[in-house]
Amino acid sequence: MAPLSIVSSFLTFLLCISPAFSTNSEGNALHALRSRINDATNVLQSWDPTLVNPCTWFHVTCDSNNHVIRLDLGNSNISGSLGPELGELKHLQYLELYRNDISGKIPKELGKLKSLVSMDMYGNRFEGKIPKSFSKLKSLRFLRLNNNKLTGSIPRELVSLSNLKVFDVSNNDLCGTIPVDGPFGTFSMERYHFCHTPFFHLLNHMQYAPWQ
């Protein structure tokens, strides 16, 4: 019985400390983000990697289990790029990075954020394609990527996002066709080819919202 008692105690210990391990991992992910960011106005000065978890940091919101659920860095005068570490914020629900000067490609690892409800990254300098991995974000309701430098087409895989309510990719350099299945089927438009045609200018200034 003694060995069983030891195993039971060890499992209880792991359950007790698992939130700390999780939040520490999330803190590491956010610290990695900070290392990529140029913070001209010191909005990230409270991001101290020596703390047990990031829940006391400004612009970070946690739930009752000390999991990071919001990252609010919109209009924060930051620049730099994003890396794959953001995909480690498993419980993140709101990713707010709008109106900054962030450049580079959007990491495909953001497709790992299964709890994400809102992703606002408009008004930056993101380039490259919209990641197909976004099709894994089944809880996503708001996706705003407008006013960037994105290229390529709208991934057809996004038609699987049945909860998507707002989709804005205006003022980019997108080409291809507009999906008509899934949430895109509620938009009152035909499938247009919008690269190098008169329709491109129209689509490039269009916001998609099912209730309109």
N, C-alpha and C positions, 0 to 999 in steps of 0.2 A: 504493500500500500504506500510505502514511503516514496518510491519512484513516481507513482501516479500523483501523489500530493505535490511533489516537486514540479512535475509537468504542468499541473493545474495552476500552481502559483506563477509559473513562468508565463503561461498563456494570459493570465490575468494582468500580469505586468506589461505584456506587449499591448493588450487592449487599452490599458491606461495611458501608455505613452504614445500610441499610434497617432493621435492628433498632433502631438508635438513634432513627431517625425514628418508628418504631412506638411504642417505649416513651415517647418524648417526648410523642406524641399521647395515650397512655394516662395519662401524668402530668398532662397538661392537663385530661383528663376528670376525673381524681380531684381535681385542684385546684378545678375547677368545682363538684364535689360538696361539697368542703369549704366553699366560699363560701355554700352553701345550708344548711349544718348549724350548729346551735348546739352547741358542744362545751364543756359545763359543767365537765368534769373534765380537759380538755386531752389526750384520748387521741390527738388528731391533731396534736400539736405537732411531730412528726417529719416531717410532710408539707411539705417544703420545695420549692417550685416551681422553685428555681434549680438543683436537682440535675439531672444528665443524664437519669436515669430514676427511677421511683418504687420500684424494687426494694429500696432500703434503708429504706423507710418502714415503721414499725410497722403491723401489721394488714394488710399487703400481701404476697402471695407471688407470686414469678415463677418461670417455668420456665428451662431452660438457655439459652433464646434471649432472656431478659429480657422476656418477655411476661407481663403480669399474669394470673394464673390463679385467684387467690383474693382475696376481700375479706372479712375477718373483723372485723366491727364489731358482732357480737351482744352484747347486754347491756352496752352501752358508755355508757349515760346520755346519748345524743345526741337531739336533736330537730331540727325543720326539715322539709324536704321533699326529694324526689328530682327530678332534671331529666333531660332527654333525653340529656345527655352520657354517662350510664352505658352507653348503647348503643354507645359507641365502644370499649369494652373487649372487642374481638372475640374474644379468647382466653380470656375468663373462664369458669371451670368451676364455681366456688362463690361464691354471693352470700349472705353471712350478715349479716342486718340485724335479727335477731329481738330482741324484748324491749327496745325503745327507745321513743321518743315521737315517731316520725316520722309526719307527717300529710300530707294532700293526696292527689292521685290517683297511682296507679301508672303510670309513664310507659310508653306503648305501645312506645317505643324499646327496651325490654328484650327485645322479640321479636327483636332483631337479634343477641342473644348465642347464636349457633348452637352453641357448645361447652358451654353451660351444662348441668351435671349436677344441681345442687342450688340451689334458691332458697328460702331461709328468711326470711320477712318477717313472721312471726307476732308477736303481742303488741305491735302499734303502733296507730296511729290512721288507717290508710289508709282512704280513702273512694272512692266512685265504683265503677265496674264493673271486673271482671277483664278485662284487655285481651285481645281476640281474637287479637292478634299473638303471644300465648304459644303458639299452635298451630304456630309456626315453630321452636320449641325442640325439635327432634327427638331430642336427646340427653338431654333432661330426665328424671330419674328421681324426684326428690323436689321437691314443690311444697307448701309449707306457708304458708298465708295466714290461718290461723285467728286469732281474737281481734283482729279489726280492725272497721271500720265499713263494709265493702264492701256494695254494693247491686246490684240487677239479678239476672241469672241466670248460671248456669255456661255459658260459651260452648260451643255444640255443636262448634265448630272444634277443641276440645281432644281430641276422640275420635281425632284423628290422632296423638296422642302415644303411640306404641306401646311406648315404653320406660318410661312412667310407672309407678312402683311405689307411691308414697305421694302422696296428694292430700288435703289437710286444709283445709277452708274453714269449719270449725265456728266458732260464736260470731261470726257476721256478721249482716247483714240481707238475705240473698239471697232471691230469689223465683224462680219459674219451675219448670222440670222438670229432673230428673236425667238426663243422657245415659246411654244403655245400650250404645252401640257402643264399639269400641276397648277401651282398658283398663277403661272403666267397665262393660263387659259382664261382667267377672269379679266384680263386687260382687254379693252375694246380696241384692238389693233390687229392687223394681219401680219403675217410673217414677212418682214422686209429685209432685203439685203441692204445694209447701211454703210458699207465701206465703198468709197469712190462712186457713190450714186447720190442724187439729190436727197434721198431719204436719210443719208448719214447726218446731215446738219439737223434735221428734225429730231432724230433719235438722240443725238448727242446732247440735247437740251431737254430731255424728257425724264420725268420721274415716274416710277411705276408704283402704284398703290391700288390694291384691289377694290377699295371702296370708292375710287374715283370713276 
